[in-house]
Amino acid sequence: MKSTRLRICTAKRRYLTQEQAQAAVERATIILRPYRCDRCRQFHLTSRTKGKRIARPVG
Ligand SMILES: [Zn+2]
């Protein structure tokens, strides 16, 4: 759904470069993965890690 993807795009934080996205990943308390968005040509983070459910302990 285009509209859904657009909403996700606009709602999500955007990173100009993969390096910035990666830096945010390393600061996060959960496992995130940067991906290139084909709408804004920038990077977003997703918590979906294909099949793997790895969560860092919080606290
Ligand atoms: Zn986007």
N, CA, C, O and the ligand as a Tripos MOL2 file, in Angstrom:
@<TRIPOS>MOLECULE
protein
  237   235    60     0     0
PROTEIN
NO_CHARGES

@<TRIPOS>ATOM
      1 N           0.8370   -1.2130    0.0000 N.3       1 MET1
      2 CA          0.0000    0.0000    0.0000 C.3       1 MET1
      3 C           0.8690    1.2590    0.0000 C.2       1 MET1
      4 O           1.6420    1.4940    0.9290 O.2       1 MET1
      5 N           0.7350    2.0280   -1.0100 N.am      2 LYS2
      6 CA          1.5720    3.2230   -1.1210 C.3       2 LYS2
      7 C           1.3390    4.1860    0.0380 C.2       2 LYS2
      8 O           2.2870    4.7110    0.6220 O.2       2 LYS2
      9 N           0.0640    4.4120    0.3640 N.am      3 SER3
     10 CA         -0.2370    5.3990    1.3880 C.3       3 SER3
     11 C           0.3310    4.9690    2.7350 C.2       3 SER3
     12 O           0.8260    5.7900    3.5070 O.2       3 SER3
     13 N           0.2510    3.6650    3.0020 N.am      4 THR4
     14 CA          0.7880    3.1600    4.2550 C.3       4 THR4
     15 C           2.2940    3.3760    4.3140 C.2       4 THR4
     16 O           2.8380    3.8090    5.3300 O.2       4 THR4
     17 N           2.9440    3.0700    3.2250 N.am      5 ARG5
     18 CA          4.3980    3.2270    3.2100 C.3       5 ARG5
     19 C           4.7740    4.6880    3.3630 C.2       5 ARG5
     20 O           5.7490    5.0240    4.0350 O.2       5 ARG5
     21 N           3.9980    5.5490    2.7370 N.am      6 LEU6
     22 CA          4.2890    6.9660    2.8550 C.3       6 LEU6
     23 C           4.1220    7.4190    4.2990 C.2       6 LEU6
     24 O           4.9100    8.2120    4.8160 O.2       6 LEU6
     25 N           3.0820    6.8980    4.9340 N.am      7 ARG7
     26 CA          2.8490    7.2830    6.3200 C.3       7 ARG7
     27 C           3.9980    6.8130    7.2010 C.2       7 ARG7
     28 O           4.4540    7.5400    8.0840 O.2       7 ARG7
     29 N           4.4570    5.6010    6.9560 N.am      8 ILE8
     30 CA          5.5910    5.0930    7.7130 C.3       8 ILE8
     31 C           6.8090    5.9820    7.4710 C.2       8 ILE8
     32 O           7.5430    6.3350    8.3940 O.2       8 ILE8
     33 N           6.9930    6.3220    6.2260 N.am      9 CYS9
     34 CA          8.1520    7.1420    5.8710 C.3       9 CYS9
     35 C           8.1270    8.4790    6.5910 C.2       9 CYS9
     36 O           9.1290    8.8920    7.1750 O.2       9 CYS9
     37 N           6.9980    9.1510    6.5520 N.am     10 THR10
     38 CA          6.9240   10.4790    7.1510 C.3      10 THR10
     39 C           6.9370   10.4120    8.6700 C.2      10 THR10
     40 O           7.3950   11.3420    9.3350 O.2      10 THR10
     41 N           6.4350    9.3140    9.2180 N.am     11 ALA11
     42 CA          6.3730    9.1960   10.6690 C.3      11 ALA11
     43 C           7.7110    8.7900   11.2640 C.2      11 ALA11
     44 O           8.0280    9.1240   12.4050 O.2      11 ALA11
     45 N           8.4720    8.0780   10.4880 N.am     12 LYS12
     46 CA          9.7330    7.5730   11.0140 C.3      12 LYS12
     47 C          10.8190    8.6150   10.9410 C.2      12 LYS12
     48 O          10.8050    9.5330   10.1210 O.2      12 LYS12
     49 N          11.7550    8.4270   11.8360 N.am     13 ARG13
     50 CA         12.9250    9.2810   11.7930 C.3      13 ARG13
     51 C          13.7740    8.9400   10.5710 C.2      13 ARG13
     52 O          13.9170    7.7790   10.1880 O.2      13 ARG13
     53 N          14.3190    9.9700    9.9880 N.am     14 ARG14
     54 CA         15.1090    9.7760    8.7840 C.3      14 ARG14
     55 C          16.5860   10.0630    9.0430 C.2      14 ARG14
     56 O          16.9320   10.9520    9.8210 O.2      14 ARG14
     57 N          17.4240    9.3180    8.3980 N.am     15 TYR15
     58 CA         18.8680    9.5370    8.5070 C.3      15 TYR15
     59 C          19.4340    9.7490    7.1090 C.2      15 TYR15
     60 O          19.1470    9.0000    6.1760 O.2      15 TYR15
     61 N          20.2340   10.7790    6.9990 N.am     16 LEU16
     62 CA         20.7680   11.1310    5.6850 C.3      16 LEU16
     63 C          21.7230   10.0760    5.1520 C.2      16 LEU16
     64 O          21.7610    9.7970    3.9540 O.2      16 LEU16
     65 N          22.4850    9.5040    6.0520 N.am     17 THR17
     66 CA         23.4830    8.5350    5.6200 C.3      17 THR17
     67 C          23.3580    7.2480    6.4160 C.2      17 THR17
     68 O          22.7710    7.2180    7.4980 O.2      17 THR17
     69 N          23.9150    6.2060    5.8670 N.am     18 GLN18
     70 CA         23.8880    4.9310    6.5610 C.3      18 GLN18
     71 C          24.7240    5.0080    7.8270 C.2      18 GLN18
     72 O          24.4340    4.3220    8.8080 O.2      18 GLN18
     73 N          25.7500    5.8320    7.8130 N.am     19 GLU19
     74 CA         26.5830    5.9840    9.0010 C.3      19 GLU19
     75 C          25.7740    6.5660   10.1570 C.2      19 GLU19
     76 O          25.9080    6.1220   11.2970 O.2      19 GLU19
     77 N          24.9480    7.5460    9.8680 N.am     20 GLN20
     78 CA         24.1010    8.1380   10.9010 C.3      20 GLN20
     79 C          23.0940    7.1150   11.4200 C.2      20 GLN20
     80 O          22.8380    7.0300   12.6210 O.2      20 GLN20
     81 N          22.5370    6.3530   10.5080 N.am     21 ALA21
     82 CA         21.5780    5.3290   10.9060 C.3      21 ALA21
     83 C          22.2670    4.2780   11.7750 C.2      21 ALA21
     84 O          21.7120    3.8280   12.7780 O.2      21 ALA21
     85 N          23.4510    3.9020   11.3900 N.am     22 GLN22
     86 CA         24.1870    2.8890   12.1320 C.3      22 GLN22
     87 C          24.5350    3.3860   13.5320 C.2      22 GLN22
     88 O          24.5050    2.6250   14.4990 O.2      22 GLN22
     89 N          24.8620    4.6600   13.6260 N.am     23 ALA23
     90 CA         25.1700    5.2370   14.9300 C.3      23 ALA23
     91 C          23.9560    5.1820   15.8420 C.2      23 ALA23
     92 O          24.0800    4.9160   17.0380 O.2      23 ALA23
     93 N          22.7890    5.4320   15.2780 N.am     24 ALA24
     94 CA         21.5470    5.3700   16.0510 C.3      24 ALA24
     95 C          21.2640    3.9390   16.4890 C.2      24 ALA24
     96 O          20.7800    3.7070   17.5970 O.2      24 ALA24
     97 N          21.5650    2.9860   15.6230 N.am     25 VAL25
     98 CA         21.3860    1.5720   15.9540 C.3      25 VAL25
     99 C          22.2220    1.2140   17.1720 C.2      25 VAL25
    100 O          21.7610    0.5120   18.0720 O.2      25 VAL25
    101 N          23.4290    1.6950   17.1920 N.am     26 GLU26
    102 CA         24.3390    1.3290   18.2800 C.3      26 GLU26
    103 C          23.9510    1.9840   19.5970 C.2      26 GLU26
    104 O          24.3070    1.4900   20.6670 O.2      26 GLU26
    105 N          23.2270    3.0870   19.5240 N.am     27 ARG27
    106 CA         22.7570    3.7360   20.7520 C.3      27 ARG27
    107 C          21.4650    3.1320   21.2720 C.2      27 ARG27
    108 O          21.1090    3.3120   22.4370 O.2      27 ARG27
    109 N          20.7630    2.4120   20.4000 N.am     28 ALA28
    110 CA         19.4470    1.9010   20.7670 C.3      28 ALA28
    111 C          19.5550    0.7480   21.7530 C.2      28 ALA28
    112 O          20.5800    0.0710   21.8340 O.2      28 ALA28
    113 N          18.4760    0.5410   22.5000 N.am     29 THR29
    114 CA         18.4670   -0.5350   23.4890 C.3      29 THR29
    115 C          17.8850   -1.8200   22.9070 C.2      29 THR29
    116 O          17.9190   -2.8690   23.5510 O.2      29 THR29
    117 N          17.3600   -1.7380   21.7100 N.am     30 ILE30
    118 CA         16.8560   -2.9390   21.0440 C.3      30 ILE30
    119 C          17.5880   -3.1120   19.7210 C.2      30 ILE30
    120 O          18.2370   -2.1910   19.2250 O.2      30 ILE30
    121 N          17.4700   -4.2940   19.1700 N.am     31 ILE31
    122 CA         18.1410   -4.5690   17.9010 C.3      31 ILE31
    123 C          17.4070   -3.8610   16.7730 C.2      31 ILE31
    124 O          16.2180   -4.0870   16.5510 O.2      31 ILE31
    125 N          18.1120   -3.0240   16.0830 N.am     32 LEU32
    126 CA         17.5290   -2.3210   14.9420 C.3      32 LEU32
    127 C          18.4030   -2.5450   13.7190 C.2      32 LEU32
    128 O          19.5660   -2.9420   13.7990 O.2      32 LEU32
    129 N          17.7820   -2.2710   12.5970 N.am     33 ARG33
    130 CA         18.5230   -2.4620   11.3590 C.3      33 ARG33
    131 C          18.2040   -1.3050   10.4130 C.2      33 ARG33
    132 O          17.0330   -1.0340   10.1460 O.2      33 ARG33
    133 N          19.2040   -0.6350    9.9140 N.am     34 PRO34
    134 CA         18.9430    0.4470    8.9700 C.3      34 PRO34
    135 C          18.5720   -0.0870    7.5960 C.2      34 PRO34
    136 O          19.1040   -1.1030    7.1480 O.2      34 PRO34
    137 N          17.6540    0.6070    6.9320 N.am     35 TYR35
    138 CA         17.3270    0.2210    5.5730 C.3      35 TYR35
    139 C          17.0960    1.4530    4.7340 C.2      35 TYR35
    140 O          16.6720    2.4940    5.2360 O.2      35 TYR35
    141 N          17.3760    1.3290    3.4650 N.am     36 ARG36
    142 CA         17.2160    2.4380    2.5390 C.3      36 ARG36
    143 C          15.7520    2.5430    2.1370 C.2      36 ARG36
    144 O          15.1340    1.5570    1.7350 O.2      36 ARG36
    145 N          15.2060    3.7470    2.2490 N.am     37 CYS37
    146 CA         13.8160    3.9760    1.8900 C.3      37 CYS37
    147 C          13.7470    4.4220    0.4320 C.2      37 CYS37
    148 O          14.4820    5.3120    0.0050 O.2      37 CYS37
    149 N          12.8580    3.7930   -0.3190 N.am     38 ASP38
    150 CA         12.7750    4.1490   -1.7360 C.3      38 ASP38
    151 C          11.8600    5.3460   -1.9830 C.2      38 ASP38
    152 O          11.6830    5.7770   -3.1230 O.2      38 ASP38
    153 N          11.2920    5.8680   -0.9250 N.am     39 ARG39
    154 CA         10.4660    7.0740   -1.0670 C.3      39 ARG39
    155 C          11.3040    8.3390   -0.8690 C.2      39 ARG39
    156 O          11.2880    9.2510   -1.6960 O.2      39 ARG39
    157 N          12.0260    8.3680    0.2320 N.am     40 CYS40
    158 CA         12.7650    9.5900    0.5490 C.3      40 CYS40
    159 C          14.2570    9.4550    0.2560 C.2      40 CYS40
    160 O          15.0090   10.4200    0.3920 O.2      40 CYS40
    161 N          14.6800    8.2690   -0.1430 N.am     41 ARG41
    162 CA         16.0860    8.0230   -0.4780 C.3      41 ARG41
    163 C          17.0100    8.2270    0.7160 C.2      41 ARG41
    164 O          18.2140    8.4360    0.5680 O.2      41 ARG41
    165 N          16.4190    8.1630    1.8910 N.am     42 GLN42
    166 CA         17.2380    8.2370    3.0820 C.3      42 GLN42
    167 C          17.0950    6.9390    3.8580 C.2      42 GLN42
    168 O          16.5670    5.9560    3.3390 O.2      42 GLN42
    169 N          17.5570    6.9330    5.0790 N.am     43 PHE43
    170 CA         17.5630    5.6900    5.8430 C.3      43 PHE43
    171 C          16.6050    5.7700    7.0150 C.2      43 PHE43
    172 O          16.5070    6.7920    7.6950 O.2      43 PHE43
    173 N          15.8980    4.6670    7.2370 N.am     44 HIS44
    174 CA         15.0790    4.5050    8.4250 C.3      44 HIS44
    175 C          15.6050    3.2990    9.1850 C.2      44 HIS44
    176 O          16.4440    2.5420    8.6980 O.2      44 HIS44
    177 N          15.0810    3.1490   10.3940 N.am     45 LEU45
    178 CA         15.4420    1.9680   11.1760 C.3      45 LEU45
    179 C          14.2280    1.0660   11.3220 C.2      45 LEU45
    180 O          13.1040    1.5390   11.4900 O.2      45 LEU45
    181 N          14.4640   -0.2180   11.2580 N.am     46 THR46
    182 CA         13.4110   -1.1810   11.4990 C.3      46 THR46
    183 C          13.8470   -2.1340   12.5940 C.2      46 THR46
    184 O          15.0280   -2.4520   12.7310 O.2      46 THR46
    185 N          12.8760   -2.5820   13.3700 N.am     47 SER47
    186 CA         13.1950   -3.5370   14.4190 C.3      47 SER47
    187 C          12.9940   -4.9640   13.9270 C.2      47 SER47
    188 O          13.2080   -5.9250   14.6660 O.2      47 SER47
    189 N          12.5850   -5.0860   12.6880 N.am     48 ARG48
    190 CA         12.3550   -6.4200   12.1430 C.3      48 ARG48
    191 C          13.6580   -7.0170   11.6520 C.2      48 ARG48
    192 O          14.3180   -6.4710   10.7680 O.2      48 ARG48
    193 N          14.0100   -8.1270   12.2290 N.am     49 THR49
    194 CA         15.2370   -8.7970   11.8260 C.3      49 THR49
    195 C          14.9180  -10.2180   11.4060 C.2      49 THR49
    196 O          14.9890  -11.1550   12.2020 O.2      49 THR49
    197 N          14.5740  -10.3530   10.1640 N.am     50 LYS50
    198 CA         14.1700  -11.6030    9.5190 C.3      50 LYS50
    199 C          14.2840  -12.8720   10.3610 C.2      50 LYS50
    200 O          15.3270  -13.5250   10.3900 O.2      50 LYS50
    201 N          13.2040  -13.2020   11.0340 N.am     51 GLY51
    202 CA         13.1660  -14.4770   11.7460 C.3      51 GLY51
    203 C          13.8550  -14.4740   13.0910 C.2      51 GLY51
    204 O          13.4750  -15.2210   13.9920 O.2      51 GLY51
    205 N          14.8660  -13.6370   13.2290 N.am     52 LYS52
    206 CA         15.5850  -13.6170   14.4880 C.3      52 LYS52
    207 C          14.9010  -12.6970   15.4810 C.2      52 LYS52
    208 O          14.6270  -11.5330   15.1860 O.2      52 LYS52
    209 N          14.6360  -13.2220   16.6330 N.am     53 ARG53
    210 CA         14.0460  -12.3890   17.6800 C.3      53 ARG53
    211 C          15.0490  -12.2300   18.8070 C.2      53 ARG53
    212 O          14.9980  -12.9260   19.8210 O.2      53 ARG53
    213 N          15.9290  -11.3280   18.6050 N.am     54 ILE54
    214 CA         16.9600  -11.0770   19.6000 C.3      54 ILE54
    215 C          16.6840   -9.7420   20.2700 C.2      54 ILE54
    216 O          16.6400   -8.7080   19.6030 O.2      54 ILE54
    217 N          16.5020   -9.7580   21.5470 N.am     55 ALA55
    218 CA         16.2850   -8.5140   22.2790 C.3      55 ALA55
    219 C          17.3640   -8.3590   23.3390 C.2      55 ALA55
    220 O          17.6470   -9.2740   24.1130 O.2      55 ALA55
    221 N          17.9440   -7.1910   23.3470 N.am     56 ARG56
    222 CA         18.9290   -6.9470   24.3890 C.3      56 ARG56
    223 C          18.2150   -6.7680   25.7220 C.2      56 ARG56
    224 O          17.1330   -6.1830   25.7640 O.2      56 ARG56
    225 N          18.7820   -7.2480   26.7810 N.am     57 PRO57
    226 CA         18.1740   -7.0040   28.0900 C.3      57 PRO57
    227 C          18.1270   -5.5140   28.3990 C.2      57 PRO57
    228 O          19.0900   -4.7780   28.1810 O.2      57 PRO57
    229 N          16.9840   -5.0980   28.9100 N.am     58 VAL58
    230 CA         16.8120   -3.6740   29.1850 C.3      58 VAL58
    231 C          17.2080   -3.3750   30.6280 C.2      58 VAL58
    232 O          16.9000   -4.1470   31.5360 O.2      58 VAL58
    233 N          17.8770   -2.2740   30.8280 N.am     59 GLY59
    234 CA         18.2680   -1.8870   32.1670 C.3      59 GLY59
    235 C          19.6510   -2.3600   32.4380 C.2      59 GLY59
    236 O          20.1790   -2.1340   33.5270 O.2      59 GLY59
    237 ZN         11.4870    7.3070    3.8180 Zn       60 ZN60
@<TRIPOS>BOND
     1     1     2 1
     2     2     3 1
     3     3     4 2
     4     3     5 am
     5     5     6 1
     6     6     7 1
     7     7     8 2
     8     7     9 am
     9     9    10 1
    10    10    11 1
    11    11    12 2
    12    11    13 am
    13    13    14 1
    14    14    15 1
    15    15    16 2
    16    15    17 am
    17    17    18 1
    18    18    19 1
    19    19    20 2
    20    19    21 am
    21    21    22 1
    22    22    23 1
    23    23    24 2
    24    23    25 am
    25    25    26 1
    26    26    27 1
    27    27    28 2
    28    27    29 am
    29    29    30 1
    30    30    31 1
    31    31    32 2
    32    31    33 am
    33    33    34 1
    34    34    35 1
    35    35    36 2
    36    35    37 am
    37    37    38 1
    38    38    39 1
    39    39    40 2
    40    39    41 am
    41    41    42 1
    42    42    43 1
    43    43    44 2
    44    43    45 am
    45    45    46 1
    46    46    47 1
    47    47    48 2
    48    47    49 am
    49    49    50 1
    50    50    51 1
    51    51    52 2
    52    51    53 am
    53    53    54 1
    54    54    55 1
    55    55    56 2
    56    55    57 am
    57    57    58 1
    58    58    59 1
    59    59    60 2
    60    59    61 am
    61    61    62 1
    62    62    63 1
    63    63    64 2
    64    63    65 am
    65    65    66 1
    66    66    67 1
    67    67    68 2
    68    67    69 am
    69    69    70 1
    70    70    71 1
    71    71    72 2
    72    71    73 am
    73    73    74 1
    74    74    75 1
    75    75    76 2
    76    75    77 am
    77    77    78 1
    78    78    79 1
    79    79    80 2
    80    79    81 am
    81    81    82 1
    82    82    83 1
    83    83    84 2
    84    83    85 am
    85    85    86 1
    86    86    87 1
    87    87    88 2
    88    87    89 am
    89    89    90 1
    90    90    91 1
    91    91    92 2
    92    91    93 am
    93    93    94 1
    94    94    95 1
    95    95    96 2
    96    95    97 am
    97    97    98 1
    98    98    99 1
    99    99   100 2
   100    99   101 am
   101   101   102 1
   102   102   103 1
   103   103   104 2
   104   103   105 am
   105   105   106 1
   106   106   107 1
   107   107   108 2
   108   107   109 am
   109   109   110 1
   110   110   111 1
   111   111   112 2
   112   111   113 am
   113   113   114 1
   114   114   115 1
   115   115   116 2
   116   115   117 am
   117   117   118 1
   118   118   119 1
   119   119   120 2
   120   119   121 am
   121   121   122 1
   122   122   123 1
   123   123   124 2
   124   123   125 am
   125   125   126 1
   126   126   127 1
   127   127   128 2
   128   127   129 am
   129   129   130 1
   130   130   131 1
   131   131   132 2
   132   131   133 am
   133   133   134 1
   134   134   135 1
   135   135   136 2
   136   135   137 am
   137   137   138 1
   138   138   139 1
   139   139   140 2
   140   139   141 am
   141   141   142 1
   142   142   143 1
   143   143   144 2
   144   143   145 am
   145   145   146 1
   146   146   147 1
   147   147   148 2
   148   147   149 am
   149   149   150 1
   150   150   151 1
   151   151   152 2
   152   151   153 am
   153   153   154 1
   154   154   155 1
   155   155   156 2
   156   155   157 am
   157   157   158 1
   158   158   159 1
   159   159   160 2
   160   159   161 am
   161   161   162 1
   162   162   163 1
   163   163   164 2
   164   163   165 am
   165   165   166 1
   166   166   167 1
   167   167   168 2
   168   167   169 am
   169   169   170 1
   170   170   171 1
   171   171   172 2
   172   171   173 am
   173   173   174 1
   174   174   175 1
   175   175   176 2
   176   175   177 am
   177   177   178 1
   178   178   179 1
   179   179   180 2
   180   179   181 am
   181   181   182 1
   182   182   183 1
   183   183   184 2
   184   183   185 am
   185   185   186 1
   186   186   187 1
   187   187   188 2
   188   187   189 am
   189   189   190 1
   190   190   191 1
   191   191   192 2
   192   191   193 am
   193   193   194 1
   194   194   195 1
   195   195   196 2
   196   195   197 am
   197   197   198 1
   198   198   199 1
   199   199   200 2
   200   199   201 am
   201   201   202 1
   202   202   203 1
   203   203   204 2
   204   203   205 am
   205   205   206 1
   206   206   207 1
   207   207   208 2
   208   207   209 am
   209   209   210 1
   210   210   211 1
   211   211   212 2
   212   211   213 am
   213   213   214 1
   214   214   215 1
   215   215   216 2
   216   215   217 am
   217   217   218 1
   218   218   219 1
   219   219   220 2
   220   219   221 am
   221   221   222 1
   222   222   223 1
   223   223   224 2
   224   223   225 am
   225   225   226 1
   226   226   227 1
   227   227   228 2
   228   227   229 am
   229   229   230 1
   230   230   231 1
   231   231   232 2
   232   231   233 am
   233   233   234 1
   234   234   235 1
   235   235   236 2
@<TRIPOS>SUBSTRUCTURE
     1 MET1         2 RESIDUE 1 A MET
     2 LYS2         6 RESIDUE 1 A LYS
     3 SER3        10 RESIDUE 1 A SER
     4 THR4        14 RESIDUE 1 A THR
     5 ARG5        18 RESIDUE 1 A ARG
     6 LEU6        22 RESIDUE 1 A LEU
     7 ARG7        26 RESIDUE 1 A ARG
     8 ILE8        30 RESIDUE 1 A ILE
     9 CYS9        34 RESIDUE 1 A CYS
    10 THR10       38 RESIDUE 1 A THR
    11 ALA11       42 RESIDUE 1 A ALA
    12 LYS12       46 RESIDUE 1 A LYS
    13 ARG13       50 RESIDUE 1 A ARG
    14 ARG14       54 RESIDUE 1 A ARG
    15 TYR15       58 RESIDUE 1 A TYR
    16 LEU16       62 RESIDUE 1 A LEU
    17 THR17       66 RESIDUE 1 A THR
    18 GLN18       70 RESIDUE 1 A GLN
    19 GLU19       74 RESIDUE 1 A GLU
    20 GLN20       78 RESIDUE 1 A GLN
    21 ALA21       82 RESIDUE 1 A ALA
    22 GLN22       86 RESIDUE 1 A GLN
    23 ALA23       90 RESIDUE 1 A ALA
    24 ALA24       94 RESIDUE 1 A ALA
    25 VAL25       98 RESIDUE 1 A VAL
    26 GLU26      102 RESIDUE 1 A GLU
    27 ARG27      106 RESIDUE 1 A ARG
    28 ALA28      110 RESIDUE 1 A ALA
    29 THR29      114 RESIDUE 1 A THR
    30 ILE30      118 RESIDUE 1 A ILE
    31 ILE31      122 RESIDUE 1 A ILE
    32 LEU32      126 RESIDUE 1 A LEU
    33 ARG33      130 RESIDUE 1 A ARG
    34 PRO34      134 RESIDUE 1 A PRO
    35 TYR35      138 RESIDUE 1 A TYR
    36 ARG36      142 RESIDUE 1 A ARG
    37 CYS37      146 RESIDUE 1 A CYS
    38 ASP38      150 RESIDUE 1 A ASP
    39 ARG39      154 RESIDUE 1 A ARG
    40 CYS40      158 RESIDUE 1 A CYS
    41 ARG41      162 RESIDUE 1 A ARG
    42 GLN42      166 RESIDUE 1 A GLN
    43 PHE43      170 RESIDUE 1 A PHE
    44 HIS44      174 RESIDUE 1 A HIS
    45 LEU45      178 RESIDUE 1 A LEU
    46 THR46      182 RESIDUE 1 A THR
    47 SER47      186 RESIDUE 1 A SER
    48 ARG48      190 RESIDUE 1 A ARG
    49 THR49      194 RESIDUE 1 A THR
    50 LYS50      198 RESIDUE 1 A LYS
    51 GLY51      202 RESIDUE 1 A GLY
    52 LYS52      206 RESIDUE 1 A LYS
    53 ARG53      210 RESIDUE 1 A ARG
    54 ILE54      214 RESIDUE 1 A ILE
    55 ALA55      218 RESIDUE 1 A ALA
    56 ARG56      222 RESIDUE 1 A ARG
    57 PRO57      226 RESIDUE 1 A PRO
    58 VAL58      230 RESIDUE 1 A VAL
    59 GLY59      234 RESIDUE 1 A GLY
    60 ZN60       237 GROUP 0 **** ****
